[in-house]
Structures are given as C-alpha cells and as structure tokens.
Amino acid sequence: MLALLDTRKSRERRRRSVPVGAALFLLFATASSSYAADEAALWQALASKGHVALLRHAIAPGVGDPSEFALGDCGKQRNLSEEGRQQARRIGARFRKNGLETARVFSSQWCRCLETSRLLALGPVTKLPVLNSFFQSPERGNRQTEALQAWLANQDLNGPLVLVTHQVNIAALTGVYPESGELVVIARSKDGKISTVGSIRTD
C-alpha cells in the first residue's frame, strides 16, 4: 500500500512539473522572439531616414594605446587581432543580410577603426577626426562630443550612415558602453537632437 501511494505521489509530481516546464519554455521562447523582433526593428530603423549606426571597432586586444602611439603608424597602435578581422567581416555580412548593401562610412583615424571600416565592405571609407579616441585625453571629451553632435546635425540622413569609432566616444554621446563590434543605433530629430534607439550585439 505504501509503495502504491509513493507511485501515485510520483505521478502527481510529474504531472505538476509539466506545466512549469512548458511555462519556462514559453518564457524563453517569447524572450528570444522579442529580442529578434527588437533587433529586426533596429535594422529597419537603420534603413530608414534619420538614423545612424555608431560602431565600436572590432576586437583589438588590450586597453588604450602604447605610450609611443603615433597617428598613421599602425606599428605603434593597438590593432585588430585576426579574430577582430573576422568579426568585422561578419558585421559587414550582417548589414547586407538585413538589406543594407552599401552605406556612407566614416571612421576614426585610428588603425583599428580604419581596418574595421574597410573590412565591412560597405563602401568607401572617409577619415573623420571628430571620431578619434579621447580615452587618453579625457579633457577633450566634452568639446569633441559637441563637435560630433554639430557634424551629425548637418548630415544628409536619407541613406545608411555608419560611424566607426571607440567605446569612449559612443558612451559620451549616447550613455551606452558598447562591446567590441557592437552597434548603437541613434536617431536625429529635425531640430538636430540625438536620441538612442537601441544596440545590436553582432557576435
């Protein structure tokens, strides 16, 4: 009799566990679906007027730059690793997969940003000093961020625009601290104000 009761209790526990498992599955499925929908909306935003993609350069091991840093000399800078180069190519492929075959691409003059920009293969790359890192010169941060806002206010945003820059620059403009290769989507209003729409982790 005791064994029979144990068996019944076991069956009852299994029956009670099914709805919980199903609920968890639905929760995770819904979250995944919501994330995919949100990401799709961000790609659609980038394809529409008035939006800009701020891209932190791809993976470049280390922090900051060496003390002997020299602009234009990649041998004296922190550069992309092979993993970073592959990541940059994948990011370009993600753009094309989402219908963005070409874009106006502007880049910091730092080698890791220029290499990321070129590996995206979205079009010609234009150097833009206002996108240069101020990580080691934080006193330039406010002035440079204001200059970037002024530059954005005067841009034609009728087509895709990609700015490849550094974490510190993106954080100062948007409040978002992106990972390597992460896209932060911003919108510019008619009066030139910038707002953050969301971000896309590309890996």
VEXKOLLO-653125 format. One line per field, with one value per residue: residue number from 1; x negated, y, z of N, C-alpha, C in turn; residue in three letters. Coordinates in steps of 0.05 Angstrom, whole numbers, plus 5000, padded with zeros to 4 digits. Layout:
<atoms>
bado <- [NUM, ...]
n.xx <- [X, ...]
n.yy <- [Y, ...]
n.zz <- [Z, ...]
ca.xx <- [X, ...]
ca.yy <- [Y, ...]
ca.zz <- [Z, ...]
c.xx <- [X, ...]
c.yy <- [Y, ...]
c.zz <- [Z, ...]
sepa <- [ALA, ...]
</atoms>
This chain:
<atoms>
bado <- [1, 2, 3, 4, 5, 6, 7, 8, 9, 10, 11, 12, 13, 14, 15, 16, 17, 18, 19, 20, 21, 22, 23, 24, 25, 26, 27, 28, 29, 30, 31, 32, 33, 34, 35, 36, 37, 38, 39, 40, 41, 42, 43, 44, 45, 46, 47, 48, 49, 50, 51, 52, 53, 54, 55, 56, 57, 58, 59, 60, 61, 62, 63, 64, 65, 66, 67, 68, 69, 70, 71, 72, 73, 74, 75, 76, 77, 78, 79, 80, 81, 82, 83, 84, 85, 86, 87, 88, 89, 90, 91, 92, 93, 94, 95, 96, 97, 98, 99, 100, 101, 102, 103, 104, 105, 106, 107, 108, 109, 110, 111, 112, 113, 114, 115, 116, 117, 118, 119, 120, 121, 122, 123, 124, 125, 126, 127, 128, 129, 130, 131, 132, 133, 134, 135, 136, 137, 138, 139, 140, 141, 142, 143, 144, 145, 146, 147, 148, 149, 150, 151, 152, 153, 154, 155, 156, 157, 158, 159, 160, 161, 162, 163, 164, 165, 166, 167, 168, 169, 170, 171, 172, 173, 174, 175, 176, 177, 178, 179, 180, 181, 182, 183, 184, 185, 186, 187, 188, 189, 190, 191, 192, 193, 194, 195, 196, 197, 198, 199, 200, 201, 202, 203]
n.xx <- [4983, 4961, 4922, 4954, 4978, 4933, 4920, 4965, 4959, 4911, 4927, 4963, 4929, 4898, 4938, 4951, 4904, 4901, 4932, 4901, 4851, 4867, 4884, 4836, 4809, 4841, 4833, 4778, 4778, 4811, 4781, 4736, 4760, 4779, 4730, 4708, 4746, 4740, 4687, 4693, 4725, 4689, 4652, 4686, 4695, 4645, 4644, 4679, 4697, 4660, 4631, 4572, 4515, 4472, 4412, 4371, 4303, 4278, 4254, 4196, 4144, 4127, 4120, 4132, 4076, 4007, 3951, 3918, 3952, 3971, 4003, 4025, 3985, 3989, 3959, 3948, 3993, 4052, 4080, 4128, 4140, 4133, 4181, 4212, 4212, 4240, 4288, 4303, 4313, 4357, 4394, 4402, 4426, 4473, 4499, 4510, 4542, 4587, 4608, 4578, 4537, 4499, 4466, 4454, 4393, 4356, 4296, 4257, 4189, 4155, 4119, 4144, 4198, 4202, 4187, 4228, 4271, 4259, 4261, 4314, 4335, 4374, 4372, 4334, 4287, 4284, 4240, 4251, 4235, 4263, 4283, 4241, 4207, 4212, 4194, 4145, 4140, 4180, 4198, 4212, 4261, 4316, 4316, 4304, 4347, 4389, 4375, 4381, 4437, 4453, 4434, 4464, 4515, 4515, 4515, 4536, 4586, 4613, 4600, 4565, 4518, 4456, 4415, 4352, 4320, 4296, 4304, 4306, 4321, 4372, 4399, 4398, 4431, 4480, 4489, 4486, 4445, 4411, 4394, 4336, 4346, 4399, 4462, 4491, 4552, 4574, 4620, 4635, 4668, 4711, 4695, 4643, 4629, 4602, 4620, 4619, 4634, 4627, 4586, 4543, 4515, 4466, 4441]
n.yy <- [4976, 5025, 5030, 5037, 5086, 5119, 5115, 5138, 5191, 5204, 5204, 5247, 5289, 5290, 5304, 5356, 5381, 5388, 5432, 5474, 5467, 5475, 5528, 5554, 5543, 5572, 5623, 5632, 5625, 5666, 5710, 5705, 5711, 5763, 5791, 5781, 5807, 5859, 5869, 5865, 5909, 5949, 5944, 5957, 6009, 6031, 6028, 6066, 6137, 6187, 6160, 6132, 6089, 6075, 6047, 6009, 5995, 5931, 5871, 5885, 5868, 5888, 5952, 6021, 6055, 6043, 6076, 6100, 6115, 6134, 6173, 6147, 6110, 6045, 6007, 6027, 6026, 6000, 5944, 5908, 5840, 5775, 5750, 5795, 5817, 5778, 5784, 5836, 5828, 5794, 5829, 5865, 5830, 5820, 5870, 5869, 5823, 5843, 5877, 5923, 5942, 5979, 6036, 6102, 6110, 6130, 6141, 6138, 6161, 6123, 6063, 6013, 6025, 6043, 5996, 5962, 5989, 5985, 5929, 5919, 5927, 5960, 6004, 6063, 6090, 6145, 6186, 6214, 6261, 6278, 6232, 6208, 6175, 6197, 6174, 6175, 6227, 6255, 6307, 6328, 6308, 6331, 6375, 6350, 6315, 6350, 6373, 6329, 6323, 6370, 6361, 6316, 6340, 6367, 6330, 6292, 6249, 6211, 6163, 6101, 6110, 6100, 6103, 6091, 6081, 6093, 6062, 6101, 6147, 6135, 6124, 6174, 6204, 6175, 6148, 6094, 6037, 6004, 5937, 5908, 5914, 5923, 5952, 6015, 6045, 6107, 6163, 6221, 6280, 6329, 6378, 6370, 6342, 6287, 6220, 6157, 6095, 6040, 5980, 5933, 5872, 5843, 5794]
n.zz <- [5000, 5016, 4978, 4933, 4944, 4942, 4888, 4865, 4885, 4860, 4806, 4808, 4821, 4774, 4737, 4756, 4745, 4690, 4668, 4690, 4666, 4613, 4617, 4628, 4580, 4544, 4564, 4554, 4499, 4483, 4501, 4469, 4419, 4424, 4429, 4378, 4347, 4365, 4348, 4293, 4284, 4295, 4254, 4212, 4225, 4215, 4161, 4147, 4141, 4177, 4216, 4248, 4250, 4302, 4309, 4349, 4341, 4317, 4351, 4388, 4421, 4488, 4523, 4512, 4483, 4463, 4496, 4458, 4418, 4352, 4305, 4244, 4241, 4244, 4269, 4318, 4348, 4381, 4352, 4308, 4322, 4291, 4301, 4309, 4257, 4229, 4256, 4240, 4186, 4190, 4212, 4170, 4135, 4163, 4158, 4102, 4100, 4123, 4086, 4076, 4033, 4018, 4047, 4074, 4100, 4156, 4192, 4253, 4256, 4277, 4270, 4281, 4276, 4223, 4196, 4212, 4188, 4133, 4125, 4132, 4082, 4058, 4028, 4005, 4052, 4095, 4130, 4194, 4237, 4284, 4305, 4330, 4384, 4452, 4497, 4525, 4532, 4566, 4576, 4528, 4517, 4524, 4489, 4440, 4434, 4430, 4381, 4348, 4352, 4327, 4276, 4261, 4260, 4212, 4172, 4115, 4122, 4091, 4074, 4092, 4145, 4173, 4229, 4251, 4309, 4377, 4442, 4484, 4458, 4438, 4485, 4510, 4477, 4476, 4524, 4526, 4535, 4492, 4471, 4438, 4369, 4373, 4354, 4360, 4354, 4334, 4332, 4295, 4307, 4273, 4291, 4302, 4348, 4386, 4398, 4432, 4403, 4407, 4415, 4379, 4387, 4353, 4353]
ca.xx <- [5000, 4943, 4909, 4974, 4981, 4909, 4922, 4985, 4947, 4891, 4942, 4974, 4907, 4891, 4960, 4949, 4880, 4903, 4939, 4879, 4832, 4879, 4884, 4809, 4803, 4855, 4820, 4753, 4784, 4822, 4759, 4720, 4775, 4779, 4704, 4706, 4764, 4727, 4664, 4704, 4735, 4666, 4642, 4705, 4690, 4620, 4650, 4698, 4685, 4657, 4617, 4543, 4502, 4446, 4400, 4345, 4285, 4278, 4237, 4168, 4136, 4113, 4134, 4118, 4055, 3980, 3941, 3906, 3973, 3967, 4024, 4015, 3966, 4003, 3940, 3947, 4021, 4066, 4093, 4146, 4130, 4146, 4209, 4225, 4216, 4263, 4313, 4310, 4325, 4384, 4412, 4410, 4446, 4499, 4511, 4520, 4564, 4610, 4616, 4561, 4515, 4479, 4471, 4433, 4377, 4336, 4281, 4235, 4163, 4141, 4117, 4164, 4224, 4200, 4187, 4256, 4288, 4254, 4269, 4343, 4340, 4400, 4367, 4310, 4284, 4274, 4230, 4265, 4221, 4280, 4288, 4217, 4209, 4201, 4191, 4122, 4142, 4209, 4205, 4223, 4286, 4340, 4313, 4305, 4374, 4405, 4367, 4394, 4465, 4456, 4429, 4488, 4537, 4513, 4512, 4559, 4591, 4633, 4590, 4550, 4493, 4442, 4392, 4335, 4305, 4286, 4324, 4308, 4336, 4400, 4411, 4402, 4454, 4505, 4491, 4483, 4417, 4413, 4372, 4323, 4363, 4428, 4474, 4511, 4568, 4585, 4638, 4632, 4693, 4709, 4681, 4615, 4624, 4595, 4631, 4610, 4656, 4621, 4560, 4543, 4490, 4463, 4430]
ca.yy <- [5000, 5047, 5033, 5047, 5115, 5132, 5116, 5159, 5217, 5209, 5212, 5273, 5308, 5293, 5319, 5384, 5393, 5392, 5460, 5492, 5465, 5488, 5557, 5564, 5542, 5594, 5647, 5635, 5628, 5693, 5729, 5703, 5723, 5792, 5801, 5780, 5828, 5885, 5872, 5870, 5937, 5967, 5943, 5972, 6038, 6039, 6030, 6089, 6163, 6199, 6142, 6129, 6067, 6080, 6020, 6007, 5978, 5903, 5862, 5893, 5862, 5909, 5976, 6045, 6052, 6044, 6103, 6111, 6118, 6154, 6172, 6140, 6088, 6023, 5992, 6039, 6028, 5974, 5937, 5885, 5813, 5760, 5747, 5821, 5820, 5761, 5797, 5859, 5817, 5784, 5852, 5874, 5810, 5825, 5892, 5860, 5804, 5859, 5894, 5947, 5933, 6000, 6058, 6122, 6101, 6149, 6127, 6149, 6157, 6102, 6040, 5991, 6033, 6043, 5968, 5952, 6002, 5973, 5901, 5918, 5926, 5973, 6027, 6078, 6099, 6172, 6192, 6237, 6265, 6281, 6205, 6198, 6169, 6216, 6158, 6183, 6256, 6259, 6335, 6335, 6294, 6347, 6391, 6333, 6304, 6373, 6376, 6307, 6329, 6391, 6348, 6300, 6358, 6377, 6308, 6282, 6222, 6198, 6136, 6090, 6124, 6084, 6117, 6071, 6097, 6080, 6060, 6125, 6167, 6126, 6128, 6203, 6213, 6161, 6135, 6065, 6028, 5981, 5918, 5909, 5905, 5928, 5974, 6031, 6059, 6132, 6177, 6251, 6294, 6351, 6401, 6362, 6328, 6258, 6201, 6129, 6077, 6013, 5970, 5906, 5858, 5829, 5767]
ca.zz <- [5000, 5017, 4951, 4915, 4950, 4932, 4859, 4858, 4890, 4839, 4781, 4812, 4818, 4745, 4724, 4763, 4733, 4661, 4663, 4698, 4644, 4589, 4621, 4624, 4552, 4532, 4573, 4539, 4471, 4480, 4504, 4445, 4397, 4428, 4422, 4349, 4336, 4371, 4330, 4266, 4284, 4294, 4226, 4196, 4231, 4201, 4132, 4143, 4144, 4203, 4235, 4245, 4264, 4314, 4312, 4362, 4325, 4324, 4373, 4387, 4449, 4504, 4531, 4504, 4463, 4475, 4501, 4434, 4397, 4331, 4286, 4218, 4244, 4257, 4285, 4345, 4358, 4386, 4326, 4308, 4321, 4269, 4309, 4304, 4228, 4222, 4267, 4223, 4161, 4197, 4216, 4143, 4124, 4177, 4144, 4076, 4105, 4131, 4064, 4074, 4016, 4019, 4067, 4077, 4123, 4166, 4213, 4268, 4242, 4290, 4251, 4286, 4266, 4194, 4186, 4215, 4167, 4106, 4124, 4129, 4053, 4052, 4011, 4011, 4080, 4098, 4157, 4207, 4262, 4307, 4316, 4343, 4412, 4472, 4521, 4539, 4535, 4572, 4576, 4502, 4513, 4520, 4464, 4416, 4432, 4419, 4353, 4334, 4350, 4307, 4250, 4255, 4254, 4185, 4153, 4100, 4133, 4074, 4069, 4115, 4153, 4194, 4241, 4265, 4329, 4401, 4464, 4499, 4442, 4437, 4512, 4515, 4461, 4480, 4550, 4522, 4535, 4475, 4469, 4412, 4347, 4379, 4340, 4375, 4334, 4344, 4314, 4296, 4301, 4254, 4303, 4306, 4374, 4383, 4418, 4429, 4397, 4418, 4406, 4367, 4391, 4327, 4358]
c.xx <- [4983, 4930, 4928, 4978, 4957, 4910, 4942, 4973, 4927, 4905, 4953, 4953, 4899, 4912, 4958, 4925, 4883, 4911, 4917, 4858, 4842, 4878, 4857, 4801, 4816, 4842, 4795, 4758, 4795, 4800, 4742, 4734, 4775, 4753, 4700, 4722, 4751, 4703, 4673, 4713, 4711, 4653, 4660, 4701, 4666, 4625, 4668, 4683, 4681, 4643, 4588, 4534, 4475, 4435, 4373, 4328, 4286, 4256, 4207, 4158, 4121, 4132, 4118, 4097, 4027, 3970, 3928, 3925, 3966, 3989, 4013, 3995, 3979, 3985, 3937, 3975, 4030, 4083, 4112, 4130, 4142, 4175, 4225, 4231, 4239, 4289, 4322, 4323, 4353, 4403, 4421, 4430, 4473, 4514, 4525, 4544, 4590, 4617, 4600, 4536, 4492, 4486, 4449, 4419, 4356, 4322, 4262, 4209, 4146, 4141, 4138, 4192, 4223, 4201, 4215, 4273, 4284, 4263, 4300, 4352, 4368, 4397, 4341, 4311, 4272, 4265, 4244, 4253, 4238, 4288, 4263, 4220, 4198, 4197, 4167, 4120, 4170, 4217, 4217, 4251, 4310, 4338, 4316, 4333, 4393, 4400, 4380, 4424, 4471, 4453, 4454, 4512, 4538, 4511, 4539, 4563, 4613, 4624, 4573, 4523, 4481, 4417, 4376, 4317, 4298, 4308, 4328, 4324, 4366, 4413, 4416, 4426, 4480, 4510, 4490, 4453, 4416, 4389, 4359, 4342, 4392, 4437, 4493, 4526, 4579, 4603, 4633, 4658, 4689, 4694, 4652, 4609, 4620, 4609, 4622, 4634, 4651, 4593, 4562, 4515, 4486, 4450, 4443]
c.yy <- [5025, 5052, 5044, 5077, 5130, 5135, 5137, 5187, 5224, 5218, 5240, 5295, 5313, 5309, 5349, 5397, 5400, 5421, 5479, 5492, 5479, 5518, 5568, 5564, 5566, 5621, 5653, 5639, 5656, 5714, 5729, 5716, 5753, 5804, 5803, 5803, 5856, 5890, 5878, 5899, 5956, 5967, 5959, 6002, 6048, 6043, 6054, 6115, 6171, 6182, 6138, 6104, 6076, 6053, 6023, 5987, 5949, 5896, 5870, 5890, 5884, 5932, 6001, 6040, 6054, 6073, 6116, 6115, 6140, 6151, 6166, 6117, 6065, 6006, 6003, 6043, 6000, 5968, 5913, 5859, 5799, 5755, 5772, 5825, 5803, 5773, 5820, 5850, 5807, 5807, 5863, 5855, 5813, 5849, 5883, 5841, 5819, 5881, 5920, 5939, 5953, 6020, 6078, 6115, 6121, 6135, 6145, 6144, 6135, 6077, 6018, 5999, 6033, 6015, 5956, 5963, 5990, 5945, 5898, 5916, 5937, 5997, 6041, 6088, 6127, 6176, 6216, 6241, 6268, 6254, 6193, 6194, 6191, 6201, 6168, 6213, 6264, 6288, 6344, 6325, 6311, 6363, 6374, 6321, 6326, 6376, 6354, 6312, 6350, 6379, 6332, 6317, 6367, 6355, 6301, 6253, 6208, 6170, 6126, 6105, 6108, 6100, 6096, 6087, 6080, 6080, 6087, 6146, 6160, 6131, 6157, 6214, 6201, 6150, 6105, 6058, 6002, 5962, 5921, 5899, 5909, 5953, 5989, 6048, 6084, 6145, 6207, 6263, 6317, 6375, 6393, 6347, 6298, 6242, 6173, 6111, 6050, 6004, 5941, 5894, 5839, 5802, 5754]
c.zz <- [5000, 4991, 4931, 4918, 4939, 4902, 4850, 4862, 4869, 4813, 4784, 4810, 4789, 4730, 4730, 4750, 4704, 4655, 4669, 4676, 4619, 4592, 4618, 4595, 4537, 4539, 4557, 4510, 4465, 4482, 4479, 4421, 4399, 4421, 4392, 4336, 4341, 4352, 4302, 4263, 4282, 4266, 4207, 4200, 4216, 4171, 4126, 4147, 4173, 4224, 4228, 4261, 4275, 4320, 4327, 4346, 4335, 4344, 4368, 4416, 4463, 4511, 4523, 4482, 4476, 4478, 4477, 4411, 4378, 4311, 4258, 4218, 4259, 4274, 4314, 4356, 4366, 4362, 4329, 4308, 4297, 4276, 4304, 4274, 4219, 4232, 4249, 4197, 4167, 4201, 4189, 4131, 4138, 4165, 4119, 4080, 4111, 4111, 4061, 4059, 4017, 4040, 4064, 4103, 4131, 4189, 4228, 4252, 4255, 4271, 4256, 4277, 4235, 4183, 4189, 4193, 4140, 4104, 4124, 4100, 4046, 4034, 4019, 4040, 4081, 4127, 4168, 4235, 4287, 4320, 4330, 4373, 4430, 4499, 4538, 4542, 4542, 4573, 4549, 4498, 4507, 4494, 4439, 4412, 4421, 4389, 4336, 4331, 4329, 4279, 4242, 4247, 4226, 4164, 4139, 4109, 4117, 4067, 4092, 4120, 4176, 4203, 4258, 4284, 4354, 4423, 4478, 4484, 4442, 4464, 4518, 4501, 4469, 4508, 4549, 4520, 4518, 4477, 4442, 4390, 4352, 4365, 4359, 4354, 4347, 4323, 4317, 4289, 4282, 4265, 4311, 4332, 4369, 4405, 4411, 4424, 4409, 4408, 4396, 4373, 4367, 4330, 4381]
sepa <- [MET, LEU, ALA, LEU, LEU, ASP, THR, ARG, LYS, SER, ARG, GLU, ARG, ARG, ARG, ARG, SER, VAL, PRO, VAL, GLY, ALA, ALA, LEU, PHE, LEU, LEU, PHE, ALA, THR, ALA, SER, SER, SER, TYR, ALA, ALA, ASP, GLU, ALA, ALA, LEU, TRP, GLN, ALA, LEU, ALA, SER, LYS, GLY, HIS, VAL, ALA, LEU, LEU, ARG, HIS, ALA, ILE, ALA, PRO, GLY, VAL, GLY, ASP, PRO, SER, GLU, PHE, ALA, LEU, GLY, ASP, CYS, GLY, LYS, GLN, ARG, ASN, LEU, SER, GLU, GLU, GLY, ARG, GLN, GLN, ALA, ARG, ARG, ILE, GLY, ALA, ARG, PHE, ARG, LYS, ASN, GLY, LEU, GLU, THR, ALA, ARG, VAL, PHE, SER, SER, GLN, TRP, CYS, ARG, CYS, LEU, GLU, THR, SER, ARG, LEU, LEU, ALA, LEU, GLY, PRO, VAL, THR, LYS, LEU, PRO, VAL, LEU, ASN, SER, PHE, PHE, GLN, SER, PRO, GLU, ARG, GLY, ASN, ARG, GLN, THR, GLU, ALA, LEU, GLN, ALA, TRP, LEU, ALA, ASN, GLN, ASP, LEU, ASN, GLY, PRO, LEU, VAL, LEU, VAL, THR, HIS, GLN, VAL, ASN, ILE, ALA, ALA, LEU, THR, GLY, VAL, TYR, PRO, GLU, SER, GLY, GLU, LEU, VAL, VAL, ILE, ALA, ARG, SER, LYS, ASP, GLY, LYS, ILE, SER, THR, VAL, GLY, SER, ILE, ARG, THR, ASP]
</atoms>
